[in-house]
Amino acid sequence: MKTWIHEFKLLILLTLTLISLVGCNSSKEPYTVRKQRVRGNVRVAVINASGVNGLARRVTFWLRGMGYDVLYYGSDTSTLEKTVIIDHVNRNKKYGKMLGGTVGCGNIIYEPDPDSLFDVTVVIGRDYKKYFKEAAQKRLIY
């Protein structure tokens, strides 16, 4: 009788463990973003050249929520009129197009840099509301 109870408890414990593991793995599914799926880690740098304080940080957290691996964010002292996405890895601008599809920006250039830690750099210009309106409105507390 004790063996049956012990096996039943073990079965319940295994079932609960399996349910919790399946629940945790569901968050690793790729995000659906503007009819595209973000797969793998695209390493991104975000540079704020819009003149708006704190925008690079807000865009960083927004892009991370979309599944991108933002490794660096910072600001430039000069301002840029138009937002530009720079692909450092792929001549066909594969990673730049992926990020451009996410934010809706088609201004993508290829600038190879074999020593870069990033696949893509986003330089946010003064036209940021066109691409990052949602991120610009959020006030993050962390």
N, CA and C atoms as an extended XYZ file, in Angstrom:
426
Properties=species:S:1:pos:R:3:atomname:S:1:resname:S:1:resid:I:1 pbc="F F F"
N         0.823       -1.191        0.000 N   MET     1
C         0.000        0.000        0.000 CA  MET     1
C         0.872        1.261        0.000 C   MET     1
N         1.958        1.264        0.775 N   LYS     2
C         2.830        2.429        0.830 CA  LYS     2
C         3.505        2.666       -0.524 C   LYS     2
N         3.840        1.621       -1.248 N   THR     3
C         4.483        1.776       -2.548 CA  THR     3
C         3.536        2.450       -3.530 C   THR     3
N         2.289        2.098       -3.516 N   TRP     4
C         1.312        2.692       -4.414 CA  TRP     4
C         1.176        4.194       -4.144 C   TRP     4
N         1.109        4.577       -2.886 N   ILE     5
C         0.992        5.993       -2.505 CA  ILE     5
C         2.258        6.741       -2.912 C   ILE     5
N         3.405        6.131       -2.684 N   HIS     6
C         4.678        6.755       -3.056 CA  HIS     6
C         4.753        6.952       -4.575 C   HIS     6
N         4.335        5.973       -5.351 N   GLU     7
C         4.350        6.083       -6.811 CA  GLU     7
C         3.363        7.150       -7.282 C   GLU     7
N         2.208        7.242       -6.629 N   PHE     8
C         1.215        8.243       -6.987 CA  PHE     8
C         1.758        9.660       -6.735 C   PHE     8
N         2.414        9.855       -5.592 N   LYS     9
C         3.005       11.162       -5.277 CA  LYS     9
C         4.103       11.513       -6.282 C   LYS     9
N         4.888       10.517       -6.656 N   LEU    10
C         5.949       10.734       -7.625 CA  LEU    10
C         5.369       11.116       -8.991 C   LEU    10
N         4.276       10.463       -9.375 N   LEU    11
C         3.615       10.767      -10.639 CA  LEU    11
C         3.068       12.196      -10.637 C   LEU    11
N         2.474       12.622       -9.558 N   ILE    12
C         1.954       13.989       -9.442 CA  ILE    12
C         3.101       14.993       -9.510 C   ILE    12
N         4.192       14.706       -8.816 N   LEU    13
C         5.349       15.592       -8.822 CA  LEU    13
C         5.930       15.718      -10.228 C   LEU    13
N         6.058       14.619      -10.940 N   LEU    14
C         6.566       14.642      -12.310 CA  LEU    14
C         5.632       15.408      -13.243 C   LEU    14
N         4.337       15.230      -13.068 N   THR    15
C         3.360       15.944      -13.892 CA  THR    15
C         3.454       17.446      -13.664 C   THR    15
N         3.538       17.880      -12.411 N   LEU    16
C         3.654       19.307      -12.105 CA  LEU    16
C         4.951       19.883      -12.645 C   LEU    16
N         6.030       19.120      -12.554 N   THR    17
C         7.318       19.575      -13.091 CA  THR    17
C         7.226       19.746      -14.599 C   THR    17
N         6.616       18.785      -15.269 N   LEU    18
C         6.465       18.857      -16.714 CA  LEU    18
C         5.618       20.051      -17.124 C   LEU    18
N         4.539       20.295      -16.410 N   ILE    19
C         3.670       21.441      -16.705 CA  ILE    19
C         4.432       22.747      -16.517 C   ILE    19
N         5.223       22.863      -15.456 N   SER    20
C         5.970       24.103      -15.225 CA  SER    20
C         7.052       24.297      -16.280 C   SER    20
N         7.685       23.220      -16.730 N   LEU    21
C         8.703       23.346      -17.772 CA  LEU    21
C         8.100       23.750      -19.100 C   LEU    21
N         6.983       23.198      -19.449 N   VAL    22
C         6.310       23.563      -20.691 CA  VAL    22
C         5.877       25.021      -20.627 C   VAL    22
N         5.393       25.457      -19.494 N   GLY    23
C         4.995       26.853      -19.330 CA  GLY    23
C         6.172       27.792      -19.474 C   GLY    23
N         7.345       27.428      -18.964 N   CYS    24
C         8.531       28.268      -19.075 CA  CYS    24
C         9.041       28.308      -20.505 C   CYS    24
N         8.990       27.222      -21.218 N   ASN    25
C         9.512       27.187      -22.576 CA  ASN    25
C         8.634       27.935      -23.565 C   ASN    25
N         7.382       28.154      -23.242 N   SER    26
C         6.515       28.847      -24.189 CA  SER    26
C         6.950       30.293      -24.388 C   SER    26
N         7.648       30.882      -23.409 N   SER    27
C         8.103       32.257      -23.558 CA  SER    27
C         9.298       32.362      -24.499 C   SER    27
N         9.909       31.242      -24.884 N   LYS    28
C        11.046       31.278      -25.782 CA  LYS    28
C        10.634       31.200      -27.238 C   LYS    28
N         9.345       31.185      -27.506 N   GLU    29
C         8.865       31.201      -28.877 CA  GLU    29
C         9.243       32.537      -29.506 C   GLU    29
N         9.540       32.560      -30.802 N   PRO    30
C         9.859       33.829      -31.444 CA  PRO    30
C         8.653       34.765      -31.436 C   PRO    30
N         8.921       36.044      -31.315 N   TYR    31
C         7.856       37.037      -31.306 CA  TYR    31
C         7.350       37.249      -32.735 C   TYR    31
N         6.058       37.495      -32.874 N   THR    32
C         5.527       37.901      -34.166 CA  THR    32
C         5.525       39.417      -34.174 C   THR    32
N         6.261       39.986      -35.102 N   VAL    33
C         6.435       41.427      -35.147 CA  VAL    33
C         6.162       41.889      -36.571 C   VAL    33
N         5.147       42.675      -36.761 N   ARG    34
C         4.796       43.213      -38.067 CA  ARG    34
C         4.926       42.164      -39.175 C   ARG    34
N         4.268       41.035      -38.980 N   LYS    35
C         4.223       39.932      -39.935 CA  LYS    35
C         5.576       39.292      -40.189 C   LYS    35
N         6.448       39.342      -39.221 N   GLN    36
C         7.720       38.649      -39.357 CA  GLN    36
C         8.036       37.986      -38.041 C   GLN    36
N         8.906       36.992      -38.100 N   ARG    37
C         9.277       36.288      -36.889 CA  ARG    37
C        10.744       36.531      -36.606 C   ARG    37
N        11.032       36.985      -35.404 N   VAL    38
C        12.408       37.238      -34.997 CA  VAL    38
C        12.970       35.929      -34.467 C   VAL    38
N        14.009       35.448      -35.100 N   ARG    39
C        14.612       34.191      -34.681 CA  ARG    39
C        16.061       34.438      -34.295 C   ARG    39
N        16.480       33.777      -33.240 N   GLY    40
C        17.873       33.883      -32.830 CA  GLY    40
C        18.190       35.237      -32.239 C   GLY    40
N        19.447       35.421      -31.997 N   ASN    41
C        19.894       36.672      -31.403 CA  ASN    41
C        20.469       37.578      -32.472 C   ASN    41
N        19.841       38.707      -32.682 N   VAL    42
C        20.389       39.751      -33.531 CA  VAL    42
C        20.964       40.779      -32.566 C   VAL    42
N        22.274       40.944      -32.606 N   ARG    43
C        22.958       41.855      -31.678 CA  ARG    43
C        22.865       43.282      -32.205 C   ARG    43
N        22.330       44.161      -31.370 N   VAL    44
C        21.993       45.512      -31.809 CA  VAL    44
C        22.651       46.557      -30.914 C   VAL    44
N        23.057       47.662      -31.542 N   ALA    45
C        23.470       48.869      -30.825 CA  ALA    45
C        22.469       49.954      -31.182 C   ALA    45
N        22.067       50.741      -30.201 N   VAL    46
C        21.111       51.831      -30.417 CA  VAL    46
C        21.810       53.143      -30.087 C   VAL    46
N        21.857       54.037      -31.075 N   ILE    47
C        22.484       55.350      -30.897 CA  ILE    47
C        21.408       56.416      -31.080 C   ILE    47
N        21.286       57.292      -30.108 N   ASN    48
C        20.298       58.359      -30.147 CA  ASN    48
C        20.938       59.610      -30.744 C   ASN    48
N        20.518       59.968      -31.950 N   ALA    49
C        20.970       61.200      -32.586 CA  ALA    49
C        19.772       62.097      -32.884 C   ALA    49
N        18.742       61.977      -32.036 N   SER    50
C        17.513       62.750      -32.245 CA  SER    50
C        17.482       64.023      -31.419 C   SER    50
N        18.297       64.089      -30.401 N   GLY    51
C        18.276       65.238      -29.503 CA  GLY    51
C        17.278       65.094      -28.363 C   GLY    51
N        16.578       63.961      -28.278 N   VAL    52
C        15.589       63.714      -27.221 CA  VAL    52
C        16.265       62.908      -26.111 C   VAL    52
N        16.275       63.443      -24.912 N   ASN    53
C        16.927       62.772      -23.791 CA  ASN    53
C        16.253       61.450      -23.444 C   ASN    53
N        17.060       60.412      -23.230 N   GLY    54
C        16.555       59.122      -22.767 CA  GLY    54
C        15.915       58.248      -23.832 C   GLY    54
N        15.911       58.692      -25.081 N   LEU    55
C        15.230       57.929      -26.125 CA  LEU    55
C        15.936       56.611      -26.427 C   LEU    55
N        17.249       56.595      -26.439 N   ALA    56
C        17.983       55.353      -26.728 CA  ALA    56
C        17.653       54.280      -25.696 C   ALA    56
N        17.545       54.663      -24.464 N   ARG    57
C        17.215       53.705      -23.391 CA  ARG    57
C        15.809       53.135      -23.584 C   ARG    57
N        14.851       54.008      -23.883 N   ARG    58
C        13.477       53.537      -24.082 CA  ARG    58
C        13.366       52.632      -25.307 C   ARG    58
N        14.043       52.997      -26.387 N   VAL    59
C        14.029       52.168      -27.595 CA  VAL    59
C        14.712       50.837      -27.320 C   VAL    59
N        15.762       50.859      -26.514 N   THR    60
C        16.465       49.617      -26.146 CA  THR    60
C        15.521       48.637      -25.474 C   THR    60
N        14.790       49.082      -24.478 N   PHE    61
C        13.872       48.184      -23.771 CA  PHE    61
C        12.726       47.730      -24.684 C   PHE    61
N        12.285       48.599      -25.573 N   TRP    62
C        11.231       48.231      -26.523 CA  TRP    62
C        11.728       47.159      -27.482 C   TRP    62
N        12.940       47.322      -28.020 N   LEU    63
C        13.501       46.324      -28.935 CA  LEU    63
C        13.777       44.999      -28.225 C   LEU    63
N        14.228       45.072      -26.990 N   ARG    64
C        14.431       43.835      -26.222 CA  ARG    64
C        13.112       43.093      -26.044 C   ARG    64
N        12.044       43.823      -25.852 N   GLY    65
C        10.728       43.209      -25.751 CA  GLY    65
C        10.290       42.553      -27.055 C   GLY    65
N        10.849       43.012      -28.166 N   MET    66
C        10.549       42.436      -29.476 CA  MET    66
C        11.440       41.228      -29.784 C   MET    66
N        12.379       40.925      -28.896 N   GLY    67
C        13.227       39.755      -29.103 CA  GLY    67
C        14.627       40.046      -29.580 C   GLY    67
N        14.987       41.300      -29.700 N   TYR    68
C        16.338       41.655      -30.130 CA  TYR    68
C        17.285       41.699      -28.930 C   TYR    68
N        18.545       41.417      -29.191 N   ASP    69
C        19.574       41.417      -28.159 CA  ASP    69
C        20.337       42.736      -28.237 C   ASP    69
N        19.828       43.758      -27.562 N   VAL    70
C        20.474       45.069      -27.581 CA  VAL    70
C        21.598       45.054      -26.557 C   VAL    70
N        22.834       45.155      -27.061 N   LEU    71
C        24.010       45.067      -26.205 CA  LEU    71
C        24.524       46.427      -25.758 C   LEU    71
N        24.150       47.477      -26.492 N   TYR    72
C        24.668       48.805      -26.182 CA  TYR    72
C        23.640       49.861      -26.579 C   TYR    72
N        23.551       50.907      -25.772 N   TYR    73
C        22.791       52.087      -26.178 CA  TYR    73
C        23.508       53.322      -25.675 C   TYR    73
N        23.392       54.387      -26.443 N   GLY    74
C        24.059       55.629      -26.078 CA  GLY    74
C        23.552       56.768      -26.929 C   GLY    74
N        24.139       57.938      -26.730 N   SER    75
C        23.714       59.130      -27.467 CA  SER    75
C        24.887       59.733      -28.210 C   SER    75
N        24.555       60.441      -29.282 N   ASP    76
C        25.536       61.183      -30.055 CA  ASP    76
C        25.266       62.657      -29.809 C   ASP    76
N        26.312       63.449      -29.783 N   THR    77
C        26.122       64.878      -29.522 CA  THR    77
C        25.519       65.596      -30.723 C   THR    77
N        25.778       65.079      -31.919 N   SER    78
C        25.182       65.696      -33.105 CA  SER    78
C        23.809       65.086      -33.367 C   SER    78
N        22.998       65.799      -34.134 N   THR    79
C        21.672       65.277      -34.466 CA  THR    79
C        21.649       64.850      -35.928 C   THR    79
N        20.782       63.913      -36.201 N   LEU    80
C        20.604       63.375      -37.547 CA  LEU    80
C        19.136       63.525      -37.911 C   LEU    80
N        18.854       63.956      -39.119 N   GLU    81
C        17.465       64.175      -39.529 CA  GLU    81
C        16.694       62.875      -39.687 C   GLU    81
N        17.281       61.877      -40.346 N   LYS    82
C        16.578       60.632      -40.646 CA  LYS    82
C        17.211       59.451      -39.917 C   LYS    82
N        16.366       58.569      -39.424 N   THR    83
C        16.811       57.343      -38.778 CA  THR    83
C        17.441       56.430      -39.815 C   THR    83
N        18.535       55.782      -39.438 N   VAL    84
C        19.224       54.876      -40.348 CA  VAL    84
C        19.584       53.586      -39.605 C   VAL    84
N        19.489       52.482      -40.315 N   ILE    85
C        19.862       51.176      -39.773 CA  ILE    85
C        21.089       50.713      -40.549 C   ILE    85
N        22.137       50.349      -39.826 N   ILE    86
C        23.390       49.939      -40.442 CA  ILE    86
C        23.622       48.462      -40.170 C   ILE    86
N        23.703       47.682      -41.246 N   ASP    87
C        24.002       46.245      -41.144 CA  ASP    87
C        25.511       46.090      -41.273 C   ASP    87
N        26.152       45.492      -40.266 N   HIS    88
C        27.606       45.336      -40.266 CA  HIS    88
C        28.050       43.968      -40.757 C   HIS    88
N        27.127       43.043      -40.965 N   VAL    89
C        27.484       41.651      -41.202 CA  VAL    89
C        27.163       41.171      -42.605 C   VAL    89
N        25.952       41.420      -43.068 N   ASN    90
C        25.453       40.777      -44.278 CA  ASN    90
C        25.346       41.764      -45.434 C   ASN    90
N        26.011       41.448      -46.549 N   ARG    91
C        26.009       42.308      -47.732 CA  ARG    91
C        24.591       42.520      -48.261 C   ARG    91
N        23.737       41.528      -48.101 N   ASN    92
C        22.341       41.636      -48.534 CA  ASN    92
C        21.473       42.348      -47.507 C   ASN    92
N        22.080       42.821      -46.446 N   LYS    93
C        21.409       43.578      -45.375 CA  LYS    93
C        20.317       42.760      -44.685 C   LYS    93
N        20.576       41.475      -44.526 N   LYS    94
C        19.596       40.562      -43.930 CA  LYS    94
C        19.157       41.026      -42.539 C   LYS    94
N        20.120       41.325      -41.676 N   TYR    95
C        19.787       41.713      -40.304 CA  TYR    95
C        19.194       43.124      -40.260 C   TYR    95
N        19.703       44.001      -41.100 N   GLY    96
C        19.147       45.346      -41.178 CA  GLY    96
C        17.706       45.341      -41.647 C   GLY    96
N        17.425       44.482      -42.636 N   LYS    97
C        16.047       44.370      -43.135 CA  LYS    97
C        15.120       43.765      -42.088 C   LYS    97
N        15.652       42.827      -41.312 N   MET    98
C        14.837       42.222      -40.252 CA  MET    98
C        14.436       43.286      -39.231 C   MET    98
N        15.421       44.064      -38.789 N   LEU    99
C        15.133       45.122      -37.820 CA  LEU    99
C        14.293       46.224      -38.462 C   LEU    99
N        14.601       46.545      -39.721 N   GLY   100
C        13.819       47.559      -40.436 CA  GLY   100
C        12.365       47.158      -40.581 C   GLY   100
N        12.125       45.857      -40.795 N   GLY   101
C        10.750       45.371      -40.867 CA  GLY   101
C        10.031       45.495      -39.544 C   GLY   101
N        10.770       45.333      -38.468 N   THR   102
C        10.175       45.456      -37.137 CA  THR   102
C         9.747       46.883      -36.842 C   THR   102
N        10.608       47.834      -37.158 N   VAL   103
C        10.308       49.222      -36.812 CA  VAL   103
C         9.665       49.996      -37.961 C   VAL   103
N         9.671       49.428      -39.166 N   GLY   104
C         9.062       50.096      -40.310 CA  GLY   104
C         9.988       51.057      -41.029 C   GLY   104
N        11.290       50.885      -40.849 N   CYS   105
C        12.273       51.779      -41.460 CA  CYS   105
C        12.947       51.093      -42.644 C   CYS   105
N        12.930       51.751      -43.795 N   GLY   106
C        13.560       51.195      -44.981 CA  GLY   106
C        14.908       51.810      -45.301 C   GLY   106
N        15.365       52.739      -44.464 N   ASN   107
C        16.649       53.402      -44.678 CA  ASN   107
C        17.758       52.525      -44.080 C   ASN   107
N        18.210       51.534      -44.878 N   ILE   108
C        19.161       50.533      -44.405 CA  ILE   108
C        20.406       50.591      -45.277 C   ILE   108
N        21.564       50.622      -44.644 N   ILE   109
C        22.812       50.609      -45.400 CA  ILE   109
C        23.691       49.470      -44.907 C   ILE   109
N        24.616       49.064      -45.767 N   TYR   110
C        25.583       48.019      -45.412 CA  TYR   110
C        26.933       48.686      -45.197 C   TYR   110
N        27.449       48.534      -44.009 N   GLU   111
C        28.752       49.083      -43.653 CA  GLU   111
C        29.514       47.989      -42.911 C   GLU   111
N        30.311       47.192      -43.649 N   PRO   112
C        30.965       46.036      -43.026 CA  PRO   112
C        31.956       46.447      -41.947 C   PRO   112
N        31.926       45.687      -40.868 N   ASP   113
C        32.873       45.888      -39.784 CA  ASP   113
C        33.113       44.531      -39.124 C   ASP   113
N        34.157       43.818      -39.546 N   PRO   114
C        34.390       42.479      -39.009 CA  PRO   114
C        34.742       42.476      -37.520 C   PRO   114
N        35.147       43.625      -36.983 N   ASP   115
C        35.508       43.705      -35.571 CA  ASP   115
C        34.352       44.149      -34.682 C   ASP   115
N        33.210       44.444      -35.296 N   SER   116
C        32.068       44.942      -34.531 CA  SER   116
C        31.468       43.850      -33.653 C   SER   116
N        31.027       44.237      -32.480 N   LEU   117
C        30.320       43.320      -31.583 CA  LEU   117
C        28.853       43.210      -31.968 C   LEU   117
N        28.410       44.072      -32.870 N   PHE   118
C        26.997       44.175      -33.218 CA  PHE   118
C        26.764       43.715      -34.642 C   PHE   118
N        25.588       43.137      -34.873 N   ASP   119
C        25.165       42.811      -36.234 CA  ASP   119
C        24.580       44.053      -36.899 C   ASP   119
N        23.888       44.854      -36.101 N   VAL   120
C        23.155       46.011      -36.616 CA  VAL   120
C        23.304       47.174      -35.639 C   VAL   120
N        23.396       48.376      -36.189 N   THR   121
C        23.349       49.592      -35.383 CA  THR   121
C        22.168       50.424      -35.859 C   THR   121
N        21.365       50.895      -34.922 N   VAL   122
C        20.247       51.792      -35.235 CA  VAL   122
C        20.650       53.180      -34.769 C   VAL   122
N        20.672       54.123      -35.692 N   VAL   123
C        20.951       55.509      -35.339 CA  VAL   123
C        19.621       56.250      -35.453 C   VAL   123
N        19.087       56.648      -34.310 N   ILE   124
C        17.761       57.272      -34.253 CA  ILE   124
C        17.882       58.744      -34.610 C   ILE   124
N        17.142       59.143      -35.631 N   GLY   125
C        17.142       60.537      -36.065 CA  GLY   125
C        15.955       61.313      -35.519 C   GLY   125
N        15.836       62.544      -36.008 N   ARG   126
C        14.754       63.420      -35.545 CA  ARG   126
C        13.382       62.948      -36.005 C   ARG   126
N        13.341       62.016      -36.952 N   ASP   127
C        12.074       61.448      -37.421 CA  ASP   127
C        11.664       60.225      -36.600 C   ASP   127
N        12.129       60.138      -35.354 N   TYR   128
C        11.930       58.967      -34.496 CA  TYR   128
C        10.458       58.617      -34.266 C   TYR   128
N         9.573       59.585      -34.271 N   LYS   129
C         8.160       59.306      -33.999 CA  LYS   129
C         7.542       58.409      -35.066 C   LYS   129
N         8.109       58.443      -36.253 N   LYS   130
C         7.639       57.601      -37.349 CA  LYS   130
C         7.879       56.118      -37.049 C   LYS   130
N         8.954       55.825      -36.341 N   TYR   131
C         9.371       54.439      -36.115 CA  TYR   131
C         9.258       53.991      -34.660 C   TYR   131
N         9.424       54.909      -33.743 N   PHE   132
C         9.492       54.534      -32.325 CA  PHE   132
C         8.492       55.318      -31.479 C   PHE   132
N         7.336       55.602      -32.038 N   LYS   133
C         6.331       56.391      -31.317 CA  LYS   133
C         5.939       55.723      -30.003 C   LYS   133
N         5.679       54.420      -30.057 N   GLU   134
C         5.276       53.683      -28.852 CA  GLU   134
C         6.384       53.704      -27.797 C   GLU   134
N         7.608       53.484      -28.231 N   ALA   135
C         8.732       53.470      -27.286 CA  ALA   135
C         8.994       54.861      -26.722 C   ALA   135
N         8.832       55.886      -27.536 N   ALA   136
C         9.088       57.255      -27.097 CA  ALA   136
C         8.087       57.715      -26.054 C   ALA   136
N         6.875       57.188      -26.094 N   GLN   137
C         5.833       57.601      -25.153 CA  GLN   137
C         5.965       56.927      -23.802 C   GLN   137
N         6.610       55.763      -23.759 N   LYS   138
C         6.708       55.028      -22.508 CA  LYS   138
C         7.683       55.696      -21.547 C   LYS   138
N         7.299       55.738      -20.322 N   ARG   139
C         8.173       56.227      -19.255 CA  ARG   139
C         8.552       55.022      -18.401 C   ARG   139
N         9.783       54.584      -18.551 N   LEU   140
C        10.227       53.387      -17.844 CA  LEU   140
C        10.783       53.747      -16.486 C   LEU   140
N        10.505       52.911      -15.509 N   ILE   141
C        10.913       53.193      -14.139 CA  ILE   141
C        12.065       52.294      -13.708 C   ILE   141
N        12.644       51.528      -14.559 N   TYR   142
C        13.753       50.663      -14.157 CA  TYR   142
C        15.007       50.950      -14.909 C   TYR   142
